[in-house]
Amino acid sequence: MASGLGVTLLAGLVLAVVDVVHTGGGALAVLATWALVALPMAIGVGAVLAAGNSMWGVGWVRRFCVQLSTDRELDRKVAA
């Protein structure tokens, strides 16, 4: 869960800093707005990753991606 929270919050912070630089002011309001967007998203991503880890073990996303890249039939089913 911590990795999902950290990555999503870091991405939100990067977007917020770019937005502050772009707008040229009002940093507190812009950062607060991005926090309202990034925090619920981070909690959701963290919860999904934590649930996946508890059900399928650590590394389930990587295993799925490797299986998807090696199994042509599964790739077609997922893409359909």
Secondary structure as UniProt FT lines:
FT   HELIX           2..23
FT   HELIX           27..56
FT   TURN            58..59
FT   HELIX           60..70
FT   HELIX           72..79
//
